[in-house]
C-alpha cells in the first residue's frame, strides 16, 4: 500500500491510496446501483445450488458483481436494490438507522383499523416484540373478499409481516414491497430491472 508492505490490521482508502499485488495495481470496480421488481417465486440471493431463478438473473447487462440489499421471501414481490456498494448496504440495513420499508399487504378477510393498530404497536413473535409500524387505511373489496392496506416498517425480520398477521389470525395472500428508504418501485414492471437515475442515486447515497 503506497509502496509499503501491508500488515494485518492496516486499512486503506481506495480513492486515496495506491494498492498493488505482486507489483500490479488493483483497480476498484465502479459502483453500480440497480432496482428490480422481484416476482413471486424468484429468490433474493446471489446464486442457488438448485438452479432456481434469482434476482440477479433479472439484470440484463450489469458490468460488475452485484448483491441484493436485504431479502424478500420467495412468495413476496416488489422492490429489491442490487449494488456492489457495501457501505450503502450497511446504511440501509443496520437496525440502528431505522430505514423505512413500505409494503402493500392483502389479506383474505375483512380487517378493521383497530386491528391494524395492534400491528402498529407491535406483535409478540417467537423472536421478540416487533418494532412500532405505520399502517394505512384498510380497503375492503367485497368482490374478492380481501382487505388491502399499506404497512411501513423500520426493521426487517424474516417473514415478519406474514408471521405478525398470522398471529392475529389474518394470513397474507399477497405482499409487495413498494419502497425502501427513499427509493420507490414506481411503475417498474414485474420482473423488470433498471439502473437508478442520478436523482435516485443522490438520495440514497446521502444516507451513507
C-alpha positions in Angstrom: 0.0 0.0 0.0 1.6 3.2 -1.3 4.8 1.2 -1.8 4.9 -0.3 1.7 4.1 -3.9 2.5 0.7 -4.1 4.2 0.2 -5.7 7.6 -2.8 -7.3 9.2 -5.0 -4.6 10.6 -4.0 -2.0 8.0 -6.8 -0.1 6.3 -6.8 1.8 3.0 -9.0 4.3 1.2 -9.2 3.1 -2.5 -9.8 6.8 -3.5 -6.6 8.0 -1.9 -4.2 5.0 -1.6 -2.3 3.1 -4.3 -2.8 -0.7 -3.7 -0.7 -3.3 -5.6 -0.5 -7.0 -5.5 2.8 -8.5 -6.9 3.5 -5.1 -8.3 0.3 -4.8 -10.2 -2.2 -2.1 -9.3 -5.6 -3.2 -8.0 -8.5 -1.2 -9.5 -11.7 -0.9 -7.7 -14.9 -1.9 -9.5 -17.1 1.0 -10.4 -20.1 1.3 -8.1 -23.4 0.3 -9.7 -27.0 0.7 -8.3 -30.0 -1.2 -9.7 -33.6 -1.7 -8.7 -35.5 -4.8 -9.7 -39.2 -5.8 -9.3 -38.9 -9.3 -7.9 -41.7 -11.6 -9.0 -43.2 -14.2 -6.7 -41.1 -17.4 -6.8 -37.7 -15.7 -7.5 -35.0 -16.0 -4.8 -33.3 -12.9 -3.3 -29.8 -14.4 -3.3 -26.7 -14.2 -5.5 -26.9 -17.9 -6.5 -28.9 -21.1 -5.9 -27.4 -24.6 -5.7 -30.7 -26.0 -7.2 -30.6 -23.8 -10.2 -33.7 -21.7 -9.3 -34.1 -18.2 -10.6 -32.6 -15.4 -8.5 -32.9 -11.6 -8.6 -29.5 -11.4 -10.3 -31.0 -13.3 -13.3 -33.3 -10.3 -13.8 -30.4 -7.9 -14.5 -29.6 -7.9 -18.3 -26.2 -6.4 -18.5 -24.5 -5.5 -15.3 -20.8 -4.9 -15.7 -19.8 -5.7 -12.1 -20.7 -8.3 -9.4 -23.9 -7.2 -7.7 -25.6 -8.4 -4.5 -29.1 -7.8 -3.1 -29.5 -5.3 -0.2 -31.6 -7.4 2.2 -34.0 -10.1 1.3 -37.6 -10.7 0.3 -39.0 -14.1 0.9 -39.8 -16.3 -2.1 -43.5 -15.5 -2.1 -43.2 -11.8 -1.7 -42.9 -9.4 -4.7 -41.5 -6.0 -5.1 -38.5 -3.7 -4.8 -35.0 -5.1 -4.3 -31.9 -3.0 -4.6 -28.9 -4.5 -6.2 -25.4 -2.9 -5.8 -21.8 -3.6 -5.1 -21.6 -0.7 -2.6 -21.2 -2.4 0.8 -21.3 0.9 2.7 -24.7 1.8 1.3 -26.0 -1.7 2.1 -24.9 -1.3 5.7 -26.5 2.2 5.9 -29.8 0.8 4.6 -29.9 -2.4 6.6 -28.4 -1.8 10.0 -31.2 -1.7 12.7 -29.7 1.4 14.3 -30.6 3.5 11.3 -34.3 2.6 11.2 -34.7 2.9 7.4 -38.3 2.6 6.3 -39.6 -0.3 4.2 -43.1 0.1 2.8 -45.4 -2.7 1.7 -48.8 -3.3 0.2 -50.4 -6.1 2.1 -53.5 -8.1 1.1 -55.3 -10.5 3.5 -58.4 -12.6 2.7 -60.6 -11.3 5.4 -62.2 -8.0 6.5 -59.8 -6.2 8.8 -60.5 -3.1 10.7 -58.2 -0.2 11.5 -58.4 -1.0 15.2 -56.9 -4.4 14.4 -54.1 -2.8 12.4 -53.4 -0.6 15.4 -52.1 -3.8 17.1 -49.6 -4.2 14.3 -48.6 -0.6 14.8 -47.9 -1.0 18.5 -46.0 -4.3 18.0 -46.8 -8.0 17.9 -45.0 -10.6 20.2 -43.3 -13.2 17.9 -41.0 -16.1 18.8 -38.0 -13.8 18.3 -39.4 -10.9 20.4 -41.8 -7.9 20.1 -41.9 -6.2 16.7 -40.9 -2.6 16.4 -43.7 0.1 16.0 -45.0 0.3 12.5 -47.4 2.5 10.5 -50.5 1.1 8.8 -52.5 2.8 6.1 -56.3 2.9 5.9 -57.6 -0.6 5.0 -59.6 -1.0 1.8 -62.2 -3.8 1.7 -63.0 -5.4 -1.7 -66.3 -7.3 -1.5 -65.8 -8.9 -4.8 -62.6 -10.7 -3.8 -63.4 -10.6 -0.1 -59.9 -9.2 0.6 -58.6 -6.2 2.5 -55.6 -4.2 1.3 -53.5 -1.7 3.2 -50.0 -0.3 3.3 -47.6 -1.1 6.2 -44.4 0.7 6.9 -41.7 -1.0 9.0 -38.3 0.1 10.3 -36.9 -3.4 10.8 -36.6 -6.4 8.5 -37.0 -9.7 10.3 -37.5 -12.9 8.3 -41.1 -13.2 7.1 -42.1 -10.6 9.7 -45.3 -9.3 8.1 -46.6 -12.8 7.4 -45.8 -14.0 10.9 -47.3 -11.0 12.6 -50.6 -11.2 10.7 -50.7 -15.0 11.2 -50.5 -14.3 14.9 -53.6 -12.0 14.6 -55.5 -14.6 12.5 -55.2 -12.9 9.1 -53.0 -14.9 6.7 -51.4 -12.8 4.0 -52.4 -13.7 0.4 -50.3 -11.0 -1.4 -47.4 -8.9 -0.3 -45.4 -6.3 -2.4 -42.6 -4.1 -1.2 -43.0 -0.7 -2.8 -40.4 1.4 -1.1 -37.1 1.1 0.7 -35.8 4.3 2.3 -36.0 7.0 -0.4 -36.3 4.6 -3.4 -39.8 3.7 -4.7 -40.8 0.9 -7.1 -42.9 3.2 -9.2 -44.2 1.7 -12.5 -41.3 -0.8 -12.9 -43.0 -3.9 -14.4 -42.8 -7.3 -12.6 -39.6 -8.9 -13.5 -38.1 -5.7 -14.7 -34.7 -4.1 -13.8 -33.1 -0.8 -14.3 -30.2 1.3 -13.1 -31.1 4.1 -10.7 -31.4 7.6 -12.0 -28.9 10.2 -10.9 -31.5 11.7 -8.6 -32.3 8.4 -7.0 -28.6 7.7 -6.5 -28.0 11.0 -4.8 -30.9 10.5 -2.4 -29.7 7.0 -1.4 -26.0 8.0 -1.2 -27.0 10.8 1.1 -27.9 8.1 3.7 -24.3 6.7 3.8 
